[in-house]
Amino acid sequence: MEKSRLRVIIWNEFKRGNTAAETFRIINENEGKNVVSYSTVTRWFAKFRVDDEKLEDKPRAGRPSKLDKDALRRKIEDDPHITIRELEELLNCGKSTIDDHLKAMGMVKKLDKWVPHNLTDLQKAKRRCASEKLLQRCKNEEFLDRIVTIDEKWISFNNTRRSTSWCKRGEAPKPVPKPELHEKKLMVTVWWCSSGVIQYDFMKPGQSITADTYCAQIDKLRHNLPTMVRRRGPIILQDNARPHAAKKTVAKFRELGYEVLEHPPYSPDLAPTDFHLFKHLSSFLNGRIFKTPDDAKNAFKNFINSRNPEFYNRGIKKLYRWQDCIDSDGNYFD
């Protein structure tokens, strides 16, 4: 929504005698969730109370240049898929400041996730060591068919543009249309194995996953496991996102007796959901526009239904790329 129209709506609600909280609720119910933040509504109410009836922002040099580095790191850890535009709003800081801090942290986008541009020697060693152990295990036992892998993905309502990639420094980025600040999207969590998708869950628009919702999905998984996987015992392959590594989640897997496969941090190139399933899903959704959450959900379901069992089997078997990680001495290879 254009800022000018949004401010007119806020002004009208202010003149009607509604509070900032009531206005915030009304706008998000009528115009869509996350169209405006509560802090924005209260800021304009404060301006109107001092008889400042102008609906334009006062001239300013930009958003605050100070940034809490720990807060930035936490946001990325909580949601590795988060965009810079979303970070601007959540941290109330300008794009250039966020860009500078991300560069100082050495973070880039890879397979749609924030990862270090230059892995440290320790991070590379962990990737190489884990790959060596897992590849050796493959030689000793057939366990890939026991793997149940999981991850979350934001599905945008507007897929007519591709996200900017921050993989190579020194290259001029391709020009892309500037996205809306409050872009509509919903999150889907997918659990799958070599025989196909086991289950998927949609969060409410704008809502992300927590340890509580993740554990609820694990309980649901227990009843949906394919017979062969249940009989031999599932091996969970997940990344190190905060809900996945939470104490409550660890306790839940321990309670059920599920093994969690070793997976080194910052390794989307070693995660089948990232390098296979979601990569194909992004291509499937590219160019599409959804008007409602149901439209987005149906598109995802159509994608799942259009894949045959071999598609999923091929994605899991690609885990033999552990050898590529070893050959690259722990560096990114994809």
N, C-alpha and C positions, 0 to 999 in steps of 0.2 A: 504494500500500500504506500502511496506517495505521502511524504511527510506533511505536506500542506493539507491534504485531506484529513489525515490523522489528527492534526492539531485543531482543525475545525470541529471535528467530532468531540474532542476533549473540551473545547471551548463551549460547545452547546450543552454538554453534560454539566459543566461547571455552572452555566447560567441557569440550568434547571434546578440547581441546588443539590445535586448529587455529590457524594464524597469522592475522593480519589480512588478509594477501594471499590466503590460501586461502579465508578467509571471504568476502572481496569477490568472488572468482571464483565460489564456490559460489552465493551469492545471485543474482548476475547471470545465471548459467546456469539456475538453477531458477525464479527469480521474474521474469526479464525483464531485458533490457539497460537500464542506467542507472537501475535501481530505487534504488540507493544509491551514493554516491560513496565512493572509497577513504578520503578524509579523515574521513568520518563513521564508518566502521568503525574506523579507528585511534584516533579520539577515544574511542569507547566501550571499546575494548580497554584504553586507558590508564586509564579510570575503573575497570574491573573489576580491573586489576592492583593497585590500591591498596585492594582489598576494598570498593569502593563498588558494592554489588549492587543499588542502586536503579535501576529502569529508567525513571525520569522525569528530565527535564532539571532542573537546579537553577534556582531563580528567577533571572531576569536581565532587565535592562531592554530587551533587544532585541539585534539584531545590531549589529556595529560600525558606527559612524556615519561613519567615515572611508572615503573612496572614491578610488581612483586614477582620475582623470579620463581619462588617456590610455588606461588599460585599458578603461574604459567605451566610449570612442570606437572603439577597435580592435574590440571585440566587435560593435558596431553595423555597422562597416564590413565585418567578416568575414561577418556574417549579418544583413542588413537586416530579416529577418523575425523576429528573436529577440524573445521576450516578456519582460516585466518579471520574471515568476516565474523564468524561466531565468537572467536577469541576477542575481537575488538569490542563486541557488545558485552560479553561476560566480564571482561577485565577493565572496561571503560578506558581503553587505551588506543592510541593511533596505530594504523597499520605499519608505518615505518618503524615505530618503536618495537612492535611485536616482531617484525621481520628481523630487526637487529638482534633482538634477544634470542630468537630461534637460530640465527646464524652463529651467535656466540656459543650457544649450546650445541651447535653442530647438528641440528635436526633438519631433516628433509622428508619429503613425502615419497614413499615407495610402496607400490601396490596399494595405494590409497591409505597408508598408515604412516604416522610419524615415527621415524627411526633416525639414529645417528648417521650423519653423512659419512663420517670416518669412524669406524668401529675402533675401540681401544684394543690394545694387545690382549687384555683380559677377556673382552667380549668376543674377539676372534678365537681365542683359545677355547672358550666355553662352547662356541658353535662347532669348532673342529672336533673337540673331545666328545661332545654329545653325538655328532654325526658318526664318529668312529665306533662308538659303543652301539648305536642303533643299527648301523650297517652290519656289524659283527653279529648282533642278535638275529638279524635277518638270515644270516648264514647258518645259525644254529637252530632256529625254529621259525616256523611259518606263523607270524603273528599279525601281519598287515590286515588280514580279514577280520581280526578282532577289534581293530581300531574304530572308535566312534569319535569323530572330530566335530568341532563346534565353533561358531563365531557369530558375531553380530554385524549387520550392515544397515546403514541408513539408506532408504529408498526415497529419492527426491521426487517430488511431484512434477518437476520440470527437468527433463533429461535431454534438452535440446542443445546442450553444450557439454563439453568435457571439462573435468576439473583440471586446474593447473598442476603441472608436475614439477616438483622441486628436486629432481634427481641429479641434475648436472649443473655445476656452477660454471659461470663464464658464458653460458648460452643465453641468448635473448629469449624470454618466454613467448610463446605464441599468444597473440591477442585474443582475449575471450570476453564476452559480454559480462558486465558487472552484475553479480547475482543480487537478488533482493536480500536485505539484511535479515528478515524473518522468513526465510525460505521454508515452505511447507515440506515436511518429510516425515516418514515413520520408520521405526526400527523393526527389523525382523531378525530373529535368532534361529539359526538352522543347525540341527543335529543330523549328521549323516554318516554313512559307512560305505563299504565297497559295493553293497547291493542296492543302495539308493538312500533317499531322504527318510529318516526315521520320524522326525517331527519338526515342526516349525511353529514359532509363536510371534505374533505381532504385538508390539507395544502400542500404547495410545500415541497419537501424533505428538511429536516433540518430547516424548518420555523416553528416557534411557534405562538401561538395566542396572539393577542393584544386586547385592549378594542375596537378599531375600527372594527376589524374583528368579534369580539364577538357581537357587536351591529348590524352588518350587518346580522349575523345569526339570531338574535332576530327578525329583520324585516322579514326575510324569514319565520321564525316560525309562525308569525302571519297568514300567508296565508296557512300554512300546518297543523294547529291544527285539530285534529279529531272533528267532529261536536259536540259530547257530551261534550268534554272538552271546546270547544269554547263557547258553550251555557251556561255552568255553570261558566266559567271563570277559566283559568289555574292557578295553584299554582306552582311556580318554586322552585325546590329543587336543589341547587348548593352548591359547597364548597366555601371556602373563598380565592381562588386564586386571585391574583392581578387583572387580567382582569375582573373577576366576581364582584369584590367589587369596581371597579373604579367608579368615580363620573359620568362619561358618561354612564356607564352601569346602575347605579342606576336611573339616569334621564330617560333613555330609558324605563325601566320597569314602572316607575311612569307615563310616558307619555301614555303608552299603558294600564295602569290600571291593570297590572299583580301583583298579590301578590307574594312575595318572602318568602318562608317558613323559619322559624328560623332554623339554622343549626350551632351547636357549632363548633368552630375551632378545627382542628386536630382530625376529627372524620370520617375517612374512613369506620369504622365499622358501621356507621349509614347512609352511602350513598349507595343506591342500585346499582349505576353504579360501585362502587368499589367492594363491597362484593358479587355482583351477576353477572352483565353483563360482566365486564372486567375480572373477575375471570374465567368465562367460556370461554371467548375469548382467554385468555392466554393459557388455556388447549388445545383449538382448534388449535392454531398456533404453539404449542410446537413441535419442531423437523423439522419445515419447513424452507426452504431457498428460498428467492425471488431474482430474478435477476434484476427485473425492478420495478418501482413504480406501474405499472399496475398489476403486479403479486400480490403485497401486497394488492392492492385495491380489486382485484377479490377475494382473500382469505377472506377478511373482508366481502364482499358482500355475499359470500357463507355461512359464519357463520350466518349472519343475516337471510338469506333465509332458513336456516336449523332449525331455532327456531320457534315453534308454539306460538300462542297467550298466551297460558297458561304459557309459560316460562316467559314472561314479567309480566303477572299478578302475578305470584308467587314471582317474585323479588320485586315488589312494596309492596305486602302484608307482606313481611318479615320485613317491617318497624315496625311491632309490637315488634321487638327486642328492641325498646325503653325500654321495661320492663326489658330486660337483663341489660341495662345500669343503670337503677334505682337500680336493685338488686345488682349490683356490685359497687354501691355508686359512679358512675361516672367513674370508672376505665375502661380500655379496657377489653373487654370480648371475643373478637374474634381473 
